[in-house]
């Protein structure tokens, strides 16, 4: 049994077990820890901004 709440990658339901009753694998839903020295943060922010522009949100 997991320590934290997990989300199934197959059906999207939340569970505390590593394997969902639907048969899918569950993974943690917490975002990665923030680090001011993150070498890829700039790329992620640019990609997110570009995606928002394509969707017409910016």
Secondary structure, DSSP 8 states (H G I E B T S, - for coil): --SS-EEETTT--EESSSB-TTS-BEEE-S-----TT-TTHHHHHHHHHHHHHHHT--
